[in-house]
Amino acid sequence: MLQNALAGVVADRSRIIFAASDRDQGLSLVNINDYPVMVQLWVDDGDPDSGPETANAPILPYPGLLQIAPKERKHINLLNIAEQEPEKQEQLYWLNVYEVPPTPAKNIDETEGQLLIVALRTQMKVFVRPNKLAIDVLDLAKWQSFILKDNMLSIENKSPYYVTYQNLSLSFKGRDYAIFQGMLAPYSVETVTITESELIDQLGLILKAEYIDDEGNAQPLALTVN
């Protein structure tokens, strides 16, 4: 049984960023459970149906299998095994953390109910970033475009970086209307249909958004929509 929430093994950050020239990155994992777990690690393209046997990414976790005692912290390495670096834009991969709790040695009496052992799989973003890009990541907000026409809002990421938006909304007469959250790939456009009739054909709408920076922190963005 796979879940993407309530993970018992947590990392010391929400994302990993490789410069293409980096050969490795370290990561700490902590088992916050009251019981030991076996943890399997692999990096892939994010396919929820993939596993370590089909993973084909230029990032290799080491060790790929480890046991973590209750409340224990362990360090792993992510090795960059790419033969050549990406040239034009950032690449996105996913680190999978698959944790399996132990099977209790004592059988549960049928009158007390059934035993359910839950394996949890969580994913975290791994970005591989070319060393020489014309746009600085600190200027990411300057390379975002928002165009509202009729009832369609076009969100364009004109940068070579992935950008993750949360709480993107349109504000009108003191009220905020949530319209989008998610990630845009480099040089991509997301078109959102505005369903709130009071926003259509209005001038002076204010767009409010937060995007996630390299440290995993939310950065505010506010501007008038064209």
C-alpha positions in Angstrom: 0.0 0.0 0.0 1.6 3.3 -1.1 0.9 6.7 0.3 2.3 10.2 -0.3 1.6 11.6 3.1 2.3 11.0 6.8 5.8 9.8 6.0 7.8 8.5 9.0 11.2 9.1 7.3 11.8 12.8 6.7 14.6 14.6 4.9 16.4 17.7 6.1 15.2 19.7 3.1 12.4 19.8 0.6 14.4 19.8 -2.6 17.9 19.0 -3.9 19.7 21.2 -6.4 22.7 20.0 -8.4 24.9 22.2 -10.4 25.8 20.1 -13.4 29.4 20.1 -12.3 28.6 18.8 -8.8 29.6 15.1 -8.4 27.6 14.5 -5.3 25.2 15.9 -2.7 24.5 14.9 0.8 21.1 14.4 2.4 20.1 13.5 6.0 17.1 11.2 6.7 15.5 10.9 10.1 13.1 8.1 11.2 10.6 9.9 13.4 8.7 6.6 14.0 8.8 4.7 17.2 9.9 1.6 15.3 12.7 0.8 12.9 12.2 0.8 9.2 13.9 -0.4 6.0 14.3 2.3 3.4 14.8 1.9 -0.3 15.9 4.8 -2.4 16.0 5.5 -6.1 15.8 8.4 -8.5 13.5 8.5 -11.5 11.4 10.8 -13.7 8.5 10.8 -11.3 6.4 8.0 -12.7 4.3 6.7 -9.8 4.4 3.2 -11.3 8.2 3.0 -11.5 10.6 1.2 -9.2 14.3 0.9 -8.6 14.6 -1.8 -11.2 13.3 0.6 -14.0 14.8 3.9 -12.7 16.9 5.6 -15.4 18.2 8.9 -14.0 21.7 10.3 -13.9 21.5 10.6 -10.1 22.2 7.5 -8.0 21.5 7.3 -4.2 24.1 5.6 -2.0 23.4 3.5 -0.2 20.2 2.4 -2.0 18.9 0.3 0.9 19.3 1.0 4.6 17.8 0.4 7.9 17.0 3.3 10.2 16.4 2.8 13.9 13.7 4.8 15.8 14.6 8.5 16.0 17.9 7.8 14.2 19.4 10.2 11.6 21.4 8.7 8.7 23.3 10.4 6.0 23.1 9.4 2.3 24.9 10.6 -0.8 23.4 11.3 -4.2 25.9 10.7 -6.9 25.8 12.5 -10.2 26.7 9.9 -12.8 25.7 11.9 -15.9 28.1 11.6 -18.8 27.3 15.1 -20.1 25.6 18.1 -18.5 22.3 19.7 -19.8 23.1 22.7 -21.9 20.0 24.9 -22.1 17.7 24.4 -19.2 17.2 22.8 -15.8 16.3 19.1 -15.6 13.9 17.6 -13.0 14.1 14.2 -11.4 12.5 12.7 -8.3 14.1 11.0 -5.3 11.8 8.2 -4.0 11.9 7.3 -0.3 10.2 3.9 0.2 9.9 2.9 3.8 8.7 -0.5 5.1 8.0 -1.1 8.8 8.9 -4.4 10.4 6.3 -7.2 10.8 5.5 -7.7 14.4 6.7 -11.0 15.8 3.6 -11.6 17.8 0.5 -12.6 15.9 -2.6 -10.5 16.5 -5.6 -12.5 17.7 -8.5 -12.5 15.2 -10.8 -11.1 17.9 -8.6 -8.0 18.2 -8.8 -7.2 14.5 -6.5 -7.6 11.5 -2.9 -6.4 11.1 -2.2 -3.9 8.4 1.4 -3.1 7.5 1.6 0.1 5.4 4.6 0.9 3.2 5.0 4.6 2.5 6.5 6.1 -0.6 7.3 9.8 -0.7 9.1 11.8 -3.4 11.2 14.9 -3.4 12.4 17.0 -6.3 16.0 16.8 -7.6 17.0 19.5 -10.0 20.1 19.3 -12.2 21.1 22.8 -13.3 23.5 23.7 -16.1 26.5 25.7 -14.9 26.2 28.5 -17.4 22.7 30.0 -17.8 22.1 33.5 -19.1 19.5 34.1 -16.4 20.3 34.2 -12.7 17.8 32.1 -10.6 17.5 35.1 -8.3 15.8 37.0 -11.2 13.3 34.2 -11.7 10.3 36.4 -10.9 11.3 38.9 -13.7 10.9 36.2 -16.3 7.3 35.3 -15.5 4.4 36.6 -17.6 0.7 36.8 -16.9 -1.8 37.8 -19.6 -5.5 37.8 -19.0 -7.8 37.8 -22.1 -11.5 37.3 -21.8 -11.8 34.4 -19.3 -8.3 32.9 -19.9 -5.2 33.6 -17.9 -1.9 32.6 -19.6 1.0 32.0 -17.2 4.3 31.9 -19.0 7.6 30.8 -17.6 10.2 32.5 -19.8 13.2 31.2 -17.8 15.3 28.0 -18.1 14.3 27.0 -14.5 11.3 25.1 -13.1 9.0 27.4 -11.1 6.6 26.1 -8.5 3.6 28.4 -7.7 1.4 28.1 -4.6 -1.6 30.2 -3.7 -1.8 32.0 -7.1 -4.9 34.2 -7.0 -6.6 37.2 -8.6 -7.7 40.0 -6.3 -10.6 42.2 -7.0 -12.4 44.6 -4.6 -10.6 43.2 -1.6 -11.4 39.6 -2.4 -8.9 36.9 -3.5 -9.9 34.2 -6.0 -7.6 31.2 -6.0 -7.0 30.1 -9.6 -3.8 28.0 -9.8 -1.1 26.1 -8.0 1.5 23.9 -9.5 4.8 23.7 -11.4 5.8 25.1 -14.8 8.6 23.6 -16.8 11.2 25.9 -18.4 9.9 27.9 -21.3 6.4 26.7 -20.9 2.9 28.2 -20.7 0.0 27.2 -18.5 -3.5 28.4 -19.5 -6.1 28.7 -16.8 -9.8 29.2 -17.3 -11.4 31.9 -15.1 -14.8 30.7 -14.0 -15.7 33.6 -11.6 -18.0 35.9 -13.7 -17.1 38.9 -11.6 -13.5 38.8 -12.8 -14.2 38.6 -16.5 -13.4 41.9 -18.4 -12.4 43.7 -15.3 -9.5 46.2 -15.3 -6.9 46.5 -12.6 -7.0 43.0 -11.3 -4.1 42.2 -9.0 -2.4 38.9 -9.2 -1.0 37.5 -6.0 1.3 34.5 -5.9 4.0 32.7 -4.0 6.7 30.8 -5.7 9.1 28.4 -4.0 12.8 29.4 -4.0 15.9 27.2 -3.9 15.7 26.9 -0.1 12.1 25.7 -0.2 10.8 29.0 1.1 7.8 30.8 -0.4 8.5 34.2 -2.1 5.7 36.6 -2.7 4.9 38.1 -6.1 2.2 40.8 -6.7 1.5 42.7 -9.9 -1.2 44.1 -12.1 -2.4 41.6 -14.8 -2.1 42.8 -18.4 
